[in-house]
Amino acid sequence: MFASAHAARLTVGWLTMFVVGTDLFVVSPLLPLIAADHQISPAQAGFGVAMFALTYMISAPLLGHLADRIGRRQMLTGCLLGFATANLLTAGAGDFAWLLAARMAAGAAAAGVSPSLYALVSGLAPADRRATWLALVVSGLLVSLALGAPLGGLAGAAFGWPRIFTALADLSLLLIWANRRVWPEDCPGNGAAPPQAALPMALLIGRLAPMVAWSTALYGVYIYLGAGLAASGFSTKEIAVIILFYGCGAIGGVLAGGRMVDRIGAKPTSGIGLAGLCTCLLLIEIAIDTGMLAALAVGAASAAAQLFFPAQQTSLANDFPAHRATVLAWNNSALFLGITLGSLVGGQAIAHGGFAANLRISAAIAITGWMINHLVRPDPASSRAEAIDLR
């Protein structure tokens, strides 16, 4: 009975993250269609992605705090309803201004879904399986990048882009019912009771610094990966294969990272992930220069990088048990901040030194993140004491 309940929760959690991720990532292949319908340039249409991400980054900490106050299941299902409504508004937007407003609403709703779900998963997982459970749910987000977005792009070309957002709204409504079925009623054990102590923000900011460095290094390369490979002489087909390796590496890395955290701990796993990312970024430069094994080097970098993510989530969930939704929301905001910084740093690096400079600078940022991670992340014994003090 317990095994079936656990399987149902993980399945519904995975599907929820898959739908949220598809909503974010599918906009990219649909941009030409959206731009044509609204008679704007693809670059202007891309503001929809920026508005989604910016609103998510700003809204997540507030909604995470509310989830810890009013209940995580209640926040999850309420934000899924808002997410469905925002997607219906996206599909029916009569002009580009309304489309931007709808995407901002979708970003705000998604900001309440993910941290609440992560907090529910980490709160109900067995202590020795917490990272594995989180990694399984996060893999839904990564599969949406590798599978959901391309399929959504093909379906949008065949049936029209508004149909994609209508379908996402319908799936979100089904997931409201499913999440209400599988998660228990909000209670003091899963987040309905107000936390007893205030969240120590100075401590939390230090713990989030490695996440900012990690996402800056990773996405500073990923955002410009296609352009960098094209400038290095790779064909469109070769680039598609390399990006497929990236997606497969990410899925494998996050699942392996969850198992590693449960076996050897969050601090060693996160350190391995950051050091591995640094090393593999430098290997990508060598692979591109020699024209050999570029796909394997990119896949290895993606896999190594994703070891870090479940380690970061699990460490925060373990060390701030009374504030899980809040700290995991702040962690997501740190992720989006790093993505923004990565786009800026990567763009400047390419403008002044090409893709090779981008790889080197990102590797330096990753190893800086490793050093910060070593300083700010507590050892297991001190981490347990800190968690008791914060209850």
C-alpha positions in Angstrom: 0.0 0.0 0.0 2.7 2.4 1.0 4.7 1.5 -2.1 1.8 2.3 -4.4 1.1 5.6 -2.6 4.8 6.6 -3.1 4.7 5.6 -6.8 1.5 7.6 -7.3 3.1 10.7 -5.7 6.3 10.5 -7.7 4.3 9.9 -10.9 2.1 12.9 -10.4 5.0 15.0 -9.3 7.0 14.1 -12.4 4.0 14.8 -14.7 3.5 18.2 -13.0 7.1 19.2 -13.5 6.9 17.9 -17.1 3.9 20.1 -17.9 5.4 23.2 -16.2 8.7 22.7 -18.0 7.0 22.1 -21.4 5.1 25.4 -20.9 8.4 27.2 -20.4 10.5 25.5 -23.1 7.9 25.1 -25.8 7.8 28.9 -26.4 11.2 28.7 -28.2 10.2 26.5 -31.1 6.8 28.3 -31.3 8.4 31.8 -31.5 8.3 32.1 -35.3 4.6 31.1 -35.3 3.7 33.5 -32.5 5.7 36.3 -34.2 3.9 35.8 -37.5 0.5 35.8 -35.9 1.1 39.0 -34.0 3.1 40.6 -36.8 6.3 41.2 -34.7 9.9 40.0 -34.9 10.9 36.7 -33.3 13.2 38.8 -31.0 10.2 40.8 -29.8 8.2 37.5 -29.3 11.1 36.3 -27.2 10.2 38.9 -24.5 7.5 36.4 -23.5 10.2 34.0 -22.3 12.0 36.8 -20.5 8.8 38.0 -18.8 8.0 34.4 -17.7 11.4 34.0 -16.2 11.6 37.4 -14.6 8.1 37.1 -13.0 9.0 33.6 -11.8 12.2 34.8 -10.1 10.5 37.6 -8.3 7.4 35.7 -7.3 8.9 32.4 -6.1 10.2 33.6 -2.6 6.9 35.2 -1.7 4.8 32.2 -2.8 7.2 29.8 -1.1 6.7 31.7 2.1 3.0 31.6 1.7 3.1 27.9 1.1 4.9 27.4 4.4 2.2 29.5 6.1 -1.0 28.3 4.5 -0.1 24.8 3.4 2.0 23.4 0.5 -0.8 21.2 -1.0 -3.2 24.2 -1.0 -0.6 26.5 -2.6 0.3 23.8 -5.2 -3.3 23.2 -6.4 -4.2 26.9 -6.2 -1.2 27.8 -8.4 -2.0 25.0 -10.8 -5.4 26.6 -11.3 -3.7 29.9 -11.9 -1.3 28.2 -14.3 -4.2 26.7 -16.3 -6.0 30.1 -16.5 -2.8 31.8 -17.7 -2.3 29.3 -20.5 -5.9 29.7 -21.6 -5.3 33.5 -21.7 -2.1 32.9 -23.6 -4.0 30.8 -26.2 -6.7 33.5 -26.6 -4.5 36.6 -26.4 -5.8 39.1 -29.0 -2.6 41.2 -29.1 1.0 41.0 -28.0 0.5 43.1 -24.9 -2.1 40.6 -23.6 0.2 37.8 -24.5 3.0 39.2 -22.4 0.6 39.7 -19.5 -0.6 36.1 -19.8 3.0 34.8 -19.8 3.8 36.9 -16.7 0.8 35.3 -15.0 2.0 31.9 -16.1 5.5 32.6 -14.6 4.0 33.7 -11.3 1.8 30.6 -11.1 4.7 28.3 -12.0 6.7 30.0 -9.2 4.2 28.7 -6.7 3.9 25.2 -8.2 7.5 24.0 -8.2 8.7 25.0 -4.7 5.5 23.7 -3.1 5.8 20.4 -5.0 9.5 20.1 -4.0 8.7 20.7 -0.4 5.9 18.1 -0.4 8.2 15.5 -2.0 11.1 16.2 0.4 8.8 16.3 3.4 7.2 12.9 2.7 10.2 11.0 1.3 12.0 8.5 3.5 15.1 10.2 4.9 17.5 7.9 3.1 15.6 8.4 -0.2 14.9 12.2 -0.2 17.5 13.1 -2.8 16.4 10.3 -5.1 12.8 11.3 -4.9 13.6 15.0 -5.6 15.8 13.9 -8.5 13.0 11.8 -10.0 10.6 14.7 -9.9 13.1 17.2 -11.3 13.8 14.8 -14.2 10.3 15.6 -15.4 11.5 19.2 -16.0 14.6 17.9 -17.9 12.5 15.5 -20.1 10.3 18.4 -21.0 13.3 20.1 -22.4 14.4 17.1 -24.4 11.0 15.8 -25.4 8.1 18.0 -24.5 9.3 21.2 -26.2 10.3 19.5 -29.6 7.0 17.6 -29.7 5.1 20.8 -28.8 6.8 22.7 -31.6 5.9 20.0 -34.1 2.3 20.0 -32.9 2.1 23.8 -33.0 3.2 23.8 -36.6 0.6 21.3 -37.5 -2.4 22.5 -35.4 -1.5 26.1 -34.5 0.4 27.4 -31.5 -2.7 28.4 -29.4 -3.7 24.7 -29.3 -0.5 23.9 -27.4 -1.3 26.3 -24.6 -4.9 25.1 -24.5 -3.7 21.5 -24.1 -1.3 22.6 -21.4 -4.2 24.3 -19.6 -6.3 21.1 -19.8 -3.4 19.0 -18.5 -3.0 21.5 -15.6 -6.6 21.1 -14.6 -6.2 17.3 -14.6 -3.1 17.7 -12.4 -5.1 19.7 -9.9 -7.3 16.7 -9.3 -4.4 14.3 -9.3 -2.3 16.3 -6.8 -5.3 16.7 -4.5 -5.7 12.9 -4.6 -2.1 11.9 -3.9 -0.9 14.5 -1.4 -2.2 14.4 2.2 -4.2 17.2 3.7 -2.0 20.1 4.9 -1.0 19.6 8.5 1.9 20.6 10.7 4.0 17.8 9.4 3.8 19.0 5.8 3.7 22.7 6.1 0.4 24.2 7.2 1.7 25.4 10.6 3.6 28.6 10.7 7.3 28.1 11.3 8.5 28.8 14.8 11.7 30.7 14.0 12.4 33.4 11.5 14.4 32.3 8.4 18.0 33.5 8.8 18.4 35.3 5.5 22.2 36.0 5.8 22.8 32.2 6.2 20.5 31.5 3.3 22.1 33.9 0.9 25.5 32.2 1.5 23.9 28.8 0.8 22.4 30.1 -2.5 25.6 31.5 -3.8 26.8 28.2 -5.2 23.5 27.8 -7.1 24.0 31.2 -8.7 27.5 30.3 -9.8 26.4 26.9 -11.0 23.6 28.2 -13.2 25.7 31.1 -14.5 28.4 28.7 -15.6 26.0 26.1 -17.1 23.6 28.3 -18.9 26.2 30.8 -20.0 27.4 27.9 -22.2 24.1 26.3 -23.0 22.4 29.4 -24.2 25.1 30.0 -26.8 25.9 26.3 -27.5 24.2 26.2 -30.9 25.7 29.5 -32.1 29.2 28.5 -30.8 29.0 25.1 -32.5 27.8 26.6 -35.8 30.7 29.1 -35.7 33.1 26.2 -35.2 31.9 24.6 -38.4 29.4 22.0 -37.1 26.4 21.3 -39.3 22.8 21.7 -38.3 22.4 17.9 -38.0 25.6 17.6 -35.9 24.4 20.4 -33.6 21.0 18.6 -33.1 22.8 15.4 -32.2 25.1 17.2 -29.7 22.1 18.9 -28.1 20.4 15.5 -27.8 23.5 14.3 -25.9 23.2 17.3 -23.7 19.6 16.5 -22.8 20.3 12.8 -22.2 23.3 13.7 -20.1 21.2 16.1 -18.0 18.5 13.4 -17.3 21.1 10.8 -16.4 23.1 13.2 -14.3 20.2 14.4 -12.1 19.1 10.8 -11.5 22.6 9.7 -10.6 23.0 12.8 -8.5 20.0 11.8 -6.4 21.4 8.4 -5.7 24.8 9.8 -4.9 23.4 12.2 -2.4 21.6 9.5 -0.6 24.7 7.3 -0.5 27.6 9.7 0.1 26.0 13.0 1.1 25.1 16.4 -0.4 28.4 18.2 0.2 30.6 15.6 -1.7 28.1 15.2 -4.5 27.7 19.0 -5.1 31.5 19.4 -5.0 31.9 16.6 -7.6 29.3 18.2 -9.8 30.9 21.7 -9.8 34.4 20.4 -10.3 33.2 18.0 -13.0 31.4 20.8 -14.8 34.6 22.9 -14.8 36.7 20.1 -16.1 34.2 19.1 -18.8 33.8 22.6 -20.1 37.5 22.7 -20.7 37.2 19.3 -22.4 34.5 20.7 -24.7 37.0 23.3 -26.0 39.5 20.5 -26.7 36.9 18.4 -28.4 35.7 21.2 -30.6 39.3 22.2 -31.6 40.1 18.6 -32.6 36.7 17.9 -34.1 36.4 14.7 -32.1 33.9 13.5 -29.5 32.2 16.9 -29.1 28.9 15.2 -28.4 30.4 13.1 -25.7 32.1 16.0 -24.1 28.9 18.1 -24.0 26.9 15.1 -22.7 29.5 14.6 -20.0 29.4 18.3 -19.0 25.6 18.2 -18.7 25.7 15.0 -16.7 28.4 16.3 -14.3 26.5 19.6 -13.9 23.2 18.0 -12.9 24.8 16.1 -10.0 24.8 19.4 -8.2 21.0 20.2 -8.5 19.6 17.4 -6.3 22.4 17.9 -3.8 21.6 21.6 -3.5 17.9 20.9 -3.1 18.3 18.1 -0.6 20.8 20.0 1.5 18.4 23.0 1.8 15.4 20.7 2.5 17.3 18.9 5.3 18.8 22.0 6.9 15.7 24.3 6.9 12.8 21.8 7.5 10.3 24.4 8.9 10.9 26.6 5.8 11.2 24.1 3.0 8.9 25.7 0.5 10.4 29.1 1.2 14.1 28.1 0.8 13.4 25.9 -2.2 11.6 28.9 -3.8 14.6 31.1 -3.1 16.8 28.4 -4.6 14.7 28.5 -7.8 15.0 32.3 -7.9 18.8 31.9 -7.6 18.6 29.5 -10.5 16.9 32.1 -12.7 19.2 34.8 -11.5 22.1 32.6 -12.7 20.5 32.0 -16.0 20.1 35.8 -16.5 23.8 36.4 -15.5 24.9 33.5 -17.7 23.2 35.0 -20.8 24.9 38.4 -20.1 28.4 36.9 -19.3 28.3 34.4 -22.1 27.2 37.0 -24.6 30.1 39.4 -23.6 32.6 36.5 -23.6 31.6 35.5 -27.1 31.6 39.1 -28.4 35.2 39.6 -27.2 36.8 36.2 -27.4 34.5 33.7 -29.1 33.0 30.5 -27.8 36.3 29.3 -26.5 36.5 32.3 -24.2 32.9 31.6 -23.1 33.9 28.0 -22.1 36.9 29.2 -20.2 35.1 31.9 -18.3 32.3 29.6 -17.4 34.7 27.0 -16.2 36.3 29.6 -13.9 32.9 30.5 -12.6 32.1 26.8 -11.9 35.3 26.3 -9.9 34.6 29.5 -8.0 31.2 28.0 -7.2 33.1 24.9 -6.0 35.2 26.9 -3.6 32.1 28.8 -2.3 30.2 25.5 -1.9 33.1 24.1 0.2 33.0 27.1 2.5 29.3 27.6 3.0 27.8 24.1 2.9 28.0 22.5 6.4 29.2 19.0 7.0 26.5 16.4 7.8 27.0 16.6 11.6 26.8 20.4 11.8 23.9 20.3 9.3 21.8 18.1 11.5 22.5 20.4 14.5 21.6 23.5 12.5 18.3 21.8 11.3 17.3 21.2 15.0 18.0 24.8 15.9 15.9 26.1 13.1 12.8 24.0 13.8 
